[in-house]
């Protein structure tokens, strides 16, 4: 009886040990174990050829292995080709070294690294650096990072691809970029860890390769981008969810987001497929063979780090990179910093405040009741509670981008065979979709907004007001310009309608002067007719001067009015006798300028050329003599 009890205790003890070892083995990810197994097979194969005594009957390595044998193996795998022209990457050599250390730990044998091994590994790093400098190796190690523009092109290619898995590949690559995590992390996403909060959906990452214990588990905020639908995470999740809801229910899949036993391998096969590799290098901006699942993680981290509003610490939190013991213990990630990075990763334009703070498409009220949801989503009740709330925003996004989906997706895309697309619900609800910028009246607020952006938003509003004011001023200016161009014609019309002299209009200045002279002559004739004949005045009948015989003296226009002398006229400085000769015999003076007119217009002469009062007195006597001569000649003729 005691032996049976002891045997039972031993079996229980063995079970406990196996359970404990299983948990210990879980410290290393399955993908890493597969990588180590591949490299250990290379160790065993080489030992079988050069050191068969280091293999047991089952073909396993006999430990420990001497350091010289280790150096010999590492030296044999330096070159890829037989010609020894192309070296392996430094990370590849380190992978073989790490695989052997893992094998030691599994066999519970202490691994002692020699100085020679350390010197070899350090020297190989410098050797590969020289090879890159000489062009023998690529300038980068591993898969190349992709830019935002290349990421958009690959996403577009996935949507336009003919295949039932196009929705899977599109969502997978979009999440790899936005989560900024490893492909393995994306492959193991669980719907129960996805929920909606305010203006973004949140994915909880319980653990990842860099945090196997889950000590630094984090939540990552994923935002919509209605301006670039091809990389909008919310639209990608909507296309996948409503396409797959009738392929497999939530109960069939469990709570896994992606179907299949190995989604990571399926995505890698698509990345290395011929259609993607046939894309021209100039279109992608890089060689297609340099793109791997890790390219999205590298590209996302590089893209975010290019903005000065994002700190290196917050990038490390988002990517799940180790920050050292001190930082890990005293510095923790905050939702606000992760939300800012989420908006940048979504592709929102950080230089456009209104676009960067946009709110995803949504409905103000519940768009569908439970029975209607059951019609378009199989086993709606079986979905996790947090994911159910996401469906409200997924459907609104699908309605908002209906036309774009019709134009951009391949005609055989699975979404076109879904119940949600063909039930008429999208057409019915499209007019109720709301998309706002910054905040919405239903209570949704834009998160992930730096403090500076609040001031920028105010300035944007001022700029918008100024733009509207400038447009209004320009319209008024054009109207005023149009009116002023018609103003002269309108004034002329009004003058012609309201200004006339006995019905005759218009008249010139010369005509006015002639009329005035005629009236003056008639007045003189009337005065002479009524004046007694003293002999000094000619008789009225014989002295009547007609308008035809009246001398018309010229006038000049300068200085804004009429003048009796031309502009710049200089009165001659000479004696009275010379002036007399000039008047009657010379040609120096204008022929029809009357002396009395010159005297009356004394102020019109320039200041520096004025004549003294005595000189004008002499001119007056010449004028009187001239008139007397005319009178005497008239009397003698009579």
Rosetta blueprint (number, residue, H / E / L):
1 X L
2 X H
3 X H
4 X H
5 X H
6 X H
7 X H
8 X H
9 X H
10 X H
11 X H
12 X H
13 X H
14 X H
15 X H
16 X H
17 X H
18 X H
19 X H
20 X H
21 X H
22 X H
23 X H
24 X H
25 X H
26 X L
27 X L
28 X L
29 X L
30 X H
31 X H
32 X H
33 X H
34 X H
35 X H
36 X H
37 X H
38 X H
39 X H
40 X H
41 X H
42 X H
43 X H
44 X H
45 X H
46 X H
47 X H
48 X H
49 X H
50 X H
51 X L
52 X H
53 X H
54 X H
55 X E
56 X L
57 X L
58 X L
59 X L
60 X L
61 X E
62 X L
63 X L
64 X L
65 X L
66 X L
67 X H
68 X H
69 X H
70 X H
71 X H
72 X H
73 X H
74 X H
75 X H
76 X H
77 X L
78 X L
79 X E
80 X L
81 X L
82 X L
83 X L
84 X L
85 X L
86 X L
87 X E
88 X L
89 X L
90 X H
91 X H
92 X H
93 X H
94 X H
95 X H
96 X H
97 X H
98 X H
99 X H
100 X H
101 X H
102 X H
103 X H
104 X H
105 X H
106 X H
107 X L
108 X L
109 X L
110 X L
111 X L
112 X L
113 X L
114 X L
115 X H
116 X H
117 X H
118 X H
119 X H
120 X H
121 X H
122 X H
123 X H
124 X H
125 X H
126 X H
127 X H
128 X H
129 X H
130 X H
131 X H
132 X H
133 X H
134 X L
135 X L
136 X L
137 X L
138 X L
139 X L
140 X L
141 X L
142 X L
143 X L
144 X L
145 X L
146 X L
147 X L
148 X H
149 X H
150 X H
151 X H
152 X H
153 X H
154 X H
155 X H
156 X H
157 X H
158 X H
159 X H
160 X H
161 X L
162 X L
163 X L
164 X L
165 X L
166 X H
167 X H
168 X H
169 X H
170 X H
171 X H
172 X H
173 X H
174 X H
175 X H
176 X H
177 X H
178 X H
179 X H
180 X L
181 X L
182 X L
183 X H
184 X H
185 X H
186 X H
187 X H
188 X L
189 X L
190 X E
191 X H
192 X H
193 X H
194 X E
195 X E
196 X E
197 X E
198 X L
199 X L
200 X E
201 X E
202 X E
203 X E
204 X E
205 X E
206 X L
207 X L
208 X E
209 X L
210 X L
211 X E
212 X L
213 X L
214 X L
215 X L
216 X L
217 X L
218 X E
219 X E
220 X E
221 X E
222 X E
223 X L
224 X L
225 X L
226 X L
227 X L
228 X L
229 X H
230 X H
231 X H
232 X L
233 X H
234 X H
235 X H
236 X H
237 X H
238 X H
239 X H
240 X H
241 X H
242 X H
243 X H
244 X H
245 X L
246 X L
247 X L
248 X L
249 X L
250 X H
251 X H
252 X H
253 X H
254 X L
255 X L
256 X E
257 X L
258 X L
259 X L
260 X L
261 X L
262 X L
263 X H
264 X H
265 X H
266 X H
267 X H
268 X H
269 X H
270 X H
271 X H
272 X L
273 X L
274 X H
275 X H
276 X H
277 X H
278 X L
279 X L
280 X L
281 X H
282 X H
283 X H
284 X H
285 X L
286 X L
287 X L
288 X H
289 X H
290 X H
291 X L
292 X L
293 X H
294 X H
295 X H
296 X H
297 X H
298 X H
299 X H
300 X H
301 X H
302 X H
303 X H
304 X H
305 X H
306 X L
307 X L
308 X L
309 X L
310 X L
311 X L
312 X H
313 X H
314 X H
315 X H
316 X H
317 X H
318 X H
319 X H
320 X L
321 X L
322 X L
323 X L
324 X H
325 X H
326 X H
327 X H
328 X H
329 X H
330 X H
331 X L
332 X L
333 X L
334 X L
335 X H
336 X H
337 X H
338 X H
339 X H
340 X H
341 X H
342 X H
343 X H
344 X H
345 X H
346 X L
347 X L
348 X L
349 X L
350 X L
351 X L
352 X L
353 X H
354 X H
355 X H
356 X H
357 X L
358 X E
359 X L
360 X L
361 X L
362 X E
363 X L
364 X L
365 X L
366 X L
367 X L
368 X L
369 X L
370 X H
371 X H
372 X H
373 X H
374 X H
375 X H
376 X H
377 X L
378 X L
379 X L
380 X H
381 X H
382 X H
383 X L
384 X L
385 X H
386 X H
387 X H
388 X H
389 X H
390 X H
391 X H
392 X H
393 X H
394 X H
395 X H
396 X H
397 X H
398 X H
399 X H
400 X H
401 X L
402 X H
403 X H
404 X H
405 X H
406 X H
407 X H
408 X H
409 X L
410 X L
411 X L
412 X L
413 X L
414 X H
415 X H
416 X H
417 X H
418 X L
419 X H
420 X H
421 X H
422 X H
423 X L
424 X L
425 X H
426 X H
427 X H
428 X H
429 X H
430 X H
431 X H
432 X H
433 X L
434 X E
435 X L
436 X L
437 X E
438 X L
439 X E
440 X L
441 X L
442 X L
443 X L
444 X L
445 X E
446 X L
447 X L
448 X L
449 X L
450 X L
451 X H
452 X H
453 X H
454 X H
455 X H
456 X H
457 X H
458 X H
459 X H
460 X H
461 X H
462 X H
463 X H
464 X H
465 X H
466 X H
467 X H
468 X H
469 X H
470 X H
471 X H
472 X H
473 X H
474 X H
475 X H
476 X H
477 X H
478 X H
479 X H
480 X H
481 X H
482 X H
483 X H
484 X H
485 X H
486 X H
487 X H
488 X H
489 X H
490 X H
491 X H
492 X H
493 X H
494 X H
495 X H
496 X H
497 X H
498 X H
499 X L
500 X L
501 X E
502 X L
503 X L
504 X E
505 X L
506 X L
507 X L
508 X L
509 X H
510 X H
511 X H
512 X H
513 X H
514 X H
515 X H
516 X H
517 X H
518 X H
519 X H
520 X H
521 X H
522 X H
523 X H
524 X H
525 X H
526 X H
527 X H
528 X H
529 X H
530 X L
531 X L
532 X L
533 X L
534 X L
535 X L
536 X L
537 X L
538 X L
539 X L
540 X L
541 X L
542 X L
543 X L
544 X L
545 X L
546 X L
547 X H
548 X H
549 X H
550 X L
551 X L
552 X L
553 X L
554 X L
555 X L
556 X E
557 X E
558 X E
559 X L
560 X L
561 X E
562 X E
563 X E
564 X L
565 X L
566 X L
567 X L
568 X L
569 X L
570 X L
571 X L
572 X L
573 X L
574 X L
575 X L
576 X H
577 X H
578 X H
579 X H
580 X H
581 X H
582 X H
583 X H
584 X H
585 X L
586 X L
587 X L
588 X L
589 X L
590 X L
591 X L
592 X L
593 X L
594 X L
595 X H
596 X H
597 X H
598 X H
599 X H
600 X H
601 X L
602 X H
603 X H
604 X H
605 X L
606 X L
607 X H
608 X H
609 X H
610 X L
611 X L
612 X L
613 X H
614 X H
615 X H
616 X H
617 X H
618 X H
619 X H
620 X H
621 X H
622 X H
623 X H
624 X H
625 X H
626 X H
627 X H
628 X H
629 X H
630 X H
631 X H
632 X H
633 X H
634 X H
635 X H
636 X H
637 X H
638 X L
